[in-house]
């Protein structure tokens, strides 16, 4: 559910930062996949997102906020 919220919130951010635009797109697509096909969600994919992609995304967002 938290990944769904992240995707929803990121989708509302307006930015021209190419890295964040790509992250927004990926997060929103993940949100849609979880929301509309929760029985078919690949748990290994979700684990990979949580373990490897959330921290870099957080760092990117903090960097943009600080600019």
Protein Blocks (a to p, Z undefined) as FASTA:
>chain_A
ZZmmmmmmmmmpccfbfklmmmmmmmmmmmmmmmmmmmlpcfklmmmmmmmmmmmmmmmm
mmmmmZZ
